Amino acid sequence: CGFSGGVEKRIDLHWNILHPSSDTDTVTAIWELAKVTSYQNYTLLTMSSTHHFLHSCIHGLRWNRHAPCRWVADAMMVLRSPESTIDWQLINQMARDLQVSVVLYEAFKYLNTTFQAGIPDAVIAGLEAGPASRLERAAFDVHIRNKSNVYGNLLKYTVDYIRYDSPRGLLKKVINYPRYLQICWKSKTLLLLP
């Protein structure tokens, strides 16, 4: 969700660090590499440069009716910051673990082609050749297309549910799916689903 305090004050707050994945092992690993920083009189934790960059690219390539390109600015700021050190081996590992090789390949290729980002060619080639499942490729296709209608959203939610949010076991998946859609559509009751 987002908060705004005027034109120049915006916060994009995420429920999950790497939406739609809510894998607790990944989230724990991310916070284990977090850095301490300060803002005004507050001490804060922030993700590592590697995780900020990864988050910008994964989150940025999801279709959005406002077509934000701020992910590019965020990614380039991280890459060009003198304090940034990107762990490309960790990015490749997380791409496989989170099944986001296709997303990162497209994002990295775009950043290198358009903005001369300096992402190593070997990293991009590794993502292109990586083991992307049919479901991962389908998820990328579904999330990149402009299908902001009931059926398009249903397809997006279904792919995310199957990939990330569904419980183990076919029966639990089937039983919990309507409740998942209720949450996604912010419906007060199952009877009011589109």
N, C-alpha and C positions, 0 to 999 in steps of 0.2 A: 504494500500500500504506500501511498505517497502523502507527504505533508508539504504544505506551502505556507510561507510567511511573507509572501510578496514575490515579486519578479525574481529577485536574486537569492532568495532563501528557500531551498527545496531539499527535502530529505526523501530518499527512496528507501523505505524500510522493508526488509525481506523477512518473511516468516522462517524460511530456510535459507542457508547460505548459498547452496547450489540448487535452487529450485529447478525442477520439481523433486529432485532426489532428497530424501530425508534420512539417508543412511547414517546412523549414529557413529559408526566407526570412522567414516570420512569426516564428519563434523568434528569429532574428537581430535583426529589427526590435524585438522586445520587449526584448531585452537591451541594445540600443543606447540605449533610453530608461530603463534601470534607474537606480536611485538608490543611492548609497552610504549605508549606515546602520551602526550598531554595536550589538552585543549583548554585554553583559559586557565582556570584553577583546578581542572579535573584530570585525573590520571585514567587513561583508557587503554583497552586492548584493541589492537587492529590486526587484521590478517597480514600475513607475509606478502611481499610484493608478488610472489608467484601466485598466491591464492587470489589476490586482488585482480591480477591480470586474467587468470582463469575465469573468475566470476564475471568480469566485464564481458568477456567473449561469449561465454555460455548464455548469460542473461540477455545480452544484446542482440543475439541472432534469433530470438523468439519473435514471432510476428506480434505487432502491437498496432492498434488503429491510429496511434499518434506518430508512428514511424520514427521513433527516437533514434538519432544517430549519436547520442551522447556516449554510447558504449565505445565508439571509436575514440573520442576524446579521452575517456577514462583509460582505455587500454594504452593509448599513446603516451599519456602522462605517466603511467606506471613504467612503461618501457624506457622513457627518456629521463626519468628522474635519476639524479646521480646516486641516490641512496638505494636504488632498486637493483636487486640481483635476482634474476629469474632462473629457477632450477628447471631446465628443460627436460631432464630425465624424470623429475617428479611430475611435470605436466603430461608427458607421454604415459606414465603409469596411471595417473588419474583419468586420463582420456579413456584408457582401456577399462579401468575399474568402474567408471561412471557411465560408460557407453556413450561418450560424446566425441569420439574421434572425428566423425563427419562434421559436426558443428565446428570444432576447433580447426579442422583442415580448411573449411570455407572461410572462417574468420581470419586465420593466419595468412591465407593466400590473399585475401582482400587487403589486409593491413600492409603486407609486403608489396603488393602490386600498386596500390594506390598511394601509400604513405611511406614507402621505403622503410618499413619498421625494423628491419634488421633481424627478423626471426630466422634462425638458421634453416637453410634449405633442407638439411637432413631431418630436422624436426617435422617440417611440412611433408616431406616424402614419407616419413615414418607413419604419419597420421593417415596419409592417402592409402598407403599399403596395409594399414592396420586392420585388425580383425573386426570389422563393423558388421553386426548382424543385420538381417533384413528388417527386424523391428527397429533397430537404431536408425537405419536409413529411412524407414517409413516415418518415424517420429520426426526426423529432421524435415522431411518433405511436408508433413502435416503442419509443423510449427512455423515454417517459413512462408507458407501460402496465406493469402488473404481470404480466409473463409470464416468471416466473423458473422456467421448465422447459426441457428440452432444446430444444424447438422454438422457444420464445420467445427463448432465448439464441442459437440458430442464426440466427434472423432478425436480431437485433441485431448479431451479429458479421458477418453477410453485408452488411448495410447499411453498417457502418463500413468493411469491407474495400473495398467498391465506392467509397465516398466518399473515403476517405483513404489507406488503407494498401496498396492493391494497386499492383503495378508497371504500367507502361505496356504496352499491347499485350495483346490478348485471350488469346493462347496463354500468356503469362507469368502472366496473372491466373488462368487455369484451373489451371496447373501448381502455382502457389504457394498456392492456396487451402487445400488440406488441411494444409499446414505451418502456415499462419496459424491454422487452427482448433486444431491441436495446441498452439500457444502459448497461445491464448485459454483453452483448457480445461486447460492445465497437464498435458497428457498426456505420458508418457514416450515413447510411440511412436504412430504413426498408427493402429496396429491397436487401440489402446485408446480411440479416440474414442467418445463416447456414441452 
